[in-house]
Amino acid sequence: MEKSEVNVGLLGWGTVGKSVSKILLSQRKNILKKSGVNLNLTKVAKRTMPVEGQDVDLPNNCLTTDPSEVVNGSGIDVVVELIGGVDTAFDLVTQAIENGKHVVTANKALLAERGAELFQLANQKGVFLGFEASTAGGIPIIKALRESFSGNQIQSMHGIINGTCNYILTQMHEQMTSFNVALASAQEKGYAEADPTLDIEGIDAAHKLSILSSLAYSTYLPFDKIYVEGITKITDKEIQYAKEFGYVIKLLAIAKMTDSGIEARVHPSLIPERSILANVSDAFNGVYLVGDAVGPTLFYGQGAGGMPTASAVVADIIEAGQTAVGGLVNLKTGGWTKEESSEVEISSIAEVKTRYYMRLVVRDQPSVLAEIGQVLGDCQISIAAVTQKDSQACDTVSLVIITHKALEKNMDLAREKLSKLEVVEDDFTVIRIEELDFDNT
């Protein structure tokens, strides 16, 4: 084998796996010319062998149903994990690292839940562990955080990093349709799974935020430390009223460095229509990042799909290959291991301070606003704007309130007190407001 030749094995041959193999086979000469590494696709492990013809013409004897041929194969230098999930993927990646193989993964759940263990082992074995494709698809945000912004203190990140939710909310905003109709459209187009829970409940975005935050702040931020709230309670009324106030609703993944530690949260947010992230639509992703030296920057592109994700996977394979042949070596994880992790506190959601949108259905009678205002005032929350909307019932109306900045724990207290008022009907809606335009940074 030539010194520049690197043998690659794939675990998983679904949409992304097939796209990776297409790039490796069709761009082999170009990759060698640009990187000095001759990538040789040697083994592809999938659950079952194809019954008929396959989409990609793989080399002879390349396909196997036995993943051990990839992770234990003596001739394979780089293992690419694309099977998803946590437990099986963890076992296979661990075995590959134990065997001294460099690893590339696109598995955000694996890294968010067991990344610290894998990076610790990778450091011990002196192997490369690449994960660019784990967050925001083809957008090179991981490399930027690990390398380009290493001279910056990251002050804040606001990300639209789940294409399914962004498509749903875009449809609701532009077509004024319901959540269920928009979800059905996302499923029809292949943006949402048959069981969309991980996406619409914010879990997928939180997995990705765990990775981004750990890199940005050089400290391992476990998934279970992130506040998570999905978009299932967003109605067409919220979309409409937010628009009237000049806002768009997006599912944001937010990380900030504050005096009390790192804020890390995923939830629906009202953002100004004029802001750059408000125009990240459909299934696209965007990450708005502010560094103390670089200032505000925006990363935008396709956050999912076979080829965009494969583009990021191949970039990591090339870097792993360069490491394998003794070229570029970058084994630093940026805070995932105990030796590299900074001692930084994780702020409680109760200490977050932001503005709020509230919609309450109340009885149509005198002094209602005064009662509500009294409760908010007692909880140290002041009203910035209020409007009344007609309700379908003749004896109730909707009040839409925008507040000034207030602590989350004060809003929690206000919710509890408001829910006990006789004039307030049913549950009511509270959504946080994020101001994040360049001019306001």
N, C-alpha and C positions, 0 to 999 in steps of 0.2 A: 504493500500500500504506500502510495506517495505520502510524503510528510504533510502535504496540504489536504489530503483526502480525509474526510470525516464521515463515518457511517451513522445514519440516523434511523431510529426506530419509532414508529407511531403506536400509541395505545389509543384506539378509537378511530373509527373511519366513518363518522357521520358527516354532516354538512361541512363542518370546519376541517375535519380530517381529510376529506377528499379535496378541499380547496388547498390545504397545505401541500398535499402530494402533487397537485397540479402545478403549483408554483415551484416546488423543488425540482420537478422534472422538466418543466418548460423553461425555467430561468437558470438552469444549472451553470451554463457558460457565463451568463451575465453576472451571477453571484460570485463566481470565481474571479472574474475580471475586476469586480468592485471590491471584494473583500479578501481575496487571496485564499479562500477556502473552497475546496471542491466537495460539495455536499452530496453524499451518496445515499439515496433512500434504500435501505436494506430490508427492513421488516415492517409490516403493518399488521397489527393485531386487531381483530374485530370479533364480535360475539359469534357470528355464524358466517360460513362461507357463502358467497353469492350463488344463487341457483342459476341465474342467467348471466348475460353480459354485464360488465361493470362500467361505471362512468369514466374511469381513468384507467389507462393502460399501464399497469404496474409491471415492474421487472418480474421475470420468472421466479417462482418460489418465494415471492415477497409476502403474500397473504398468509396469515395463520390465525387460528382461533385460540392459541395458547399465549397469553401475555408474558409468560415466563421466558419465552423465546426472545422477547424484547428486553426485559429488565435483567435477565441473566445471560443474554447472548454475549459471548466473549468478543465478538467483533464489532459490537455496537458502542459508539462513543457518546451519543446524545439520545436520551429518551424523551419523547414528547407525549405528555399526558393530556388526552382530550376526551376522557370518558365521562367526566363530571361526577357529582356526588362527593361524599367525604370518605367513608370508611374504606372501600375498595381502592379508591384512588390513593389514599394515604398509605396503605400497605404496599402498593406497587411502587409509588414514588420513593418510599423509604427503602425498599429493596434495591431499587436502581441506585440510589445514593450510596447505600452500603457497599454496592459493587463498584463504586468509584466512577459512576457515569454522571455526566452533566445532565441536567433536567430542565425542560421547558414545560410550563403548564399554563392553561387558560382558565383554571378552575378557581374562581373567586371564593366559593364556599369553603373549599379545602384550605386556602390560605387564611381566610378570616377566622376559621375555627381551629386550625391546627398548624398555622404557618410558623409560629414560634418554634415548634418542635422540628419542623423540616429545615428551617434556616440554621438552627443550632447544629443539626446533623450535617448539613451541607458545609458549614464552616469547619467542622471537625474533620471532614473528609477532603476538604479543599476542592470542592466541585462548585460549578456555576449552577444557580437556580434562577431561571428567567421566568417572568410572569407579566410581561407587558400586555398580553391579550386578556388578562383577567379583569381589566377595568377599561371601559369606554372603547372597546373594540379596536378599531384601527387608529385611534387617536394616540399619539405617543406621549401620554401624560406621565407614565411611570418613568420613562427614561428622563424626561424633563425634571421630575422631582429628584431622582437619584443623582443626576449629573448636572444639568444646566442650571438648576436653582440651588445647588449645594452651597453657594456663597450667600444665600438669602435666609432671613428668618421669614417663614411663611406666616403672614398675618391672618389670612382667611382664605377659604375655598368655598365656593358655591357651585355645586354640580347638578346638572340634569344628566343622570347617568343610568337611567332605565328607559329604554326606548319604548317599551310597551305602555308605561304610564304616560310618557310624553305624547305618544300617538293618541291615546284615549282623551287626554285633557285638551289636545289640539282640536280633535273632532268636536268635543263639547263646546269649545270656545268659538270655533269657526262655523259649525253647523247648528249650534244651539240644540244639540241632541242630548239624550239622557246618558247616564253612565253605562247602563246595560246595553244600549244600542251601540255606543262607541266601543265597548268591550267586544261585542259580537263582531264588529267590523275588524277589530284588531286580530281576533282569532281567525277570521276568514282570510285575512291577508298574510297570516303566518307570523304576526308580530307577538301574539299571545298564545300560550299553551292552552290545551284543553282544560287543565287545572292551572289558572293564572295566579294562584295564591302568593307565590314567592314574589311576583312582580307587584301586584296591586296592593299588597299589604306592606310594601316597602322593604322587604327582607333582602331582596337582591341588591337594592341600592345600598343598604346598610353593610352588606358584605363588601361591596366595592369601597365604601367610605372607610371601612376598617383598614383596608390596604392603603388607600391614599393618605389617610391621617397618620398611619404608622410611618410612612415615608416622609411626609411633610414635617413631622415633629420629632423624628428620630426616637420614637418610643412605641412599643407594641401596644396598640389600642384594640383590645378584644372586641369582637362583635357584640357580646352581651353587655358591653358598657355604653353602647350607642342607643339613644332614644329613637324609637321607630314608630311611625304612624303612617298608614297607607292612605289611599285615595278613595276608598269605597263609600265614604260618607259625603263626598263632594257631589252636589246636585246641580242641575241646570240653573236653579235659582242662584246658587253661589257664583256660578260662572257669570250670569247676567248682572248681578249686583256688583260684583268685583269690576266688571267692565265699565259700569256706570261711574265708578269711582276712579277709573283710569288704571286698573290693575288687571293682570293676567294671573291665573292660578297654575302653578307648576309644582311637581314633586321635587323638592330640593334636598340634596345631601350637603350638609353644612358642617364645616369644621373651622373653628376660630381659636386663636391664642388669646386668652384673657388674663387678667391679673390673678384670677382664682384657678387657672388651669386651662385645659383644652375643652372647648365645647364640641360635641360630636352628636349630630342629630339628623334624622331623616323624617320629613313631614311635608304635607302640602303647605305652600306659602303663596301669599299674594305678592307679586313683584310688579313694579311700574311698567306699563306698556312701552315706555320709551327705553327701557333697559335692554342691553344686548341679549341677555338670556331669554327675555320674553319672546324673542324672535327665533329661538331654537325650537323648531316645530317638528311635527310628525315623529318619526322614530329616530331622529338625529339626537346626538349627545352634545353637551357643551360643558366645559369646566372653566369658571371664572376664578382666577387665582391672583392674589395680591401678595407680593413680596416686598420686604422693606427696601431692597435695593432696586429691583427691576420694576416695581410698581404694579399696576394692573395688567394682566395678560388674559387672553381668551384662547382656549383650545376647542375646536369645533370640528365635527365630522360624523361619520357613520359609526354608531356605537355597537352595532351588531351585524350579523350576516356572515355568510361563509367567507367570502374573499376579504372584506375589511379585517375580520378577526384573524384570518390566516396571514395577512400581511404583517400583523404584529407578532404572530407566532414565529414566522420565518425570520424576522429581525432578531428575535432571541436565539433562534437556532444558529444563525450566523455568528452571533456573539459567543455562544457556547462553543461553536466550532473553532473560532479564533483562540479561545481559551485552551481547547483540546490540542491544538497544534503549537501551543507555546507563544501565541501572539498576545492580543489584548486580554488582560486578566482583570476582571472586576468581580470579586467575591463578596464585597461589602453589601450588607443587606439594608443599611440605613436605619437601624434601630430595632429590628425584629428579634435579635438575640440579646441575652442578658448583658453580654459584654459591651454591646453597642447602644443599648437602650438608655435614654435620658430619664431622669427621675422627674416626671411631670405629673401633676394631679389631673384627673378627669373631672370636669365640672358636672354637677348635677343639673338636670333639666330645670329644677326648681329655681336655680340661680340665673337662668337665661333672662335677659331683658330685651323686650321687643315690643312693637306695636301689634294691635290685634284688630281683626274684623270679627264682629259678632252679629248674628241674626237671631232674633227672638220673636216668637209668635206670642202676642200679648192680648189681653182683653181690651176692647176699644172703649175705654172709659177715662175720665179725667184723672190726673195725678199719676198715671202709670209711669211716664218718663221720669217724674220726680222720684218715685220709689226706686226705680232702677238706678238713677243717677246717685241716689243716696247710698245704695249698696256698693256701687263702684267707688264712690268717694271714700267710704269707710275702709275699702280695701286698697286705697292709695292708687286708684286708677282714674285718670281724667279722660273725658270725652273730647275728641278732636272734631268729629262730625257725626251727624245722625240724620237719617231720613226715614220716612214712614212709607210703607208699601201696603197697598190693599191686599186683603186676604180673601180666599174663596168663601170663608165663613163670614156672615154679616156682622158677627159680634167680636171678631178678632182682626188684628192687623199685624203686619210684620214690621219690626223695628230693626234697621240696619245701622250699626254703630261702628265707627272707627275710633280707636283709642290712641292716646299718646303712649310712649314707651312705659312699660310696667314689668315688674318681675313675674315670672311664671308662677311662683308660689302664691303671689297675690291674686293672679287670675284664677288659680285653682280654688282659692278661698271664695272669690266672687262667684264662680260657677256654683259652688255648693250653696251659697246664700241665695242666689237668684233662683235656683231650682226649687227653693222652698216658698217663694213668693206666690200668693194665690193668683196674682195677675198674669203670671207667666204660664203659658200653655205648653205642654209637651217638652221634649228635649230641645235644646237650642245649639246652634253652631258657633264654634270659635275656631278661627284660623289665624295663624301668625302672619305678620307682614314683614318682608325683608326689603330694605332699601339697599340696592347694590349697583347702581349705575356708576360709570366711571367718574362722573362729575361729583358723586357723593362719597367717593372712597377716601 
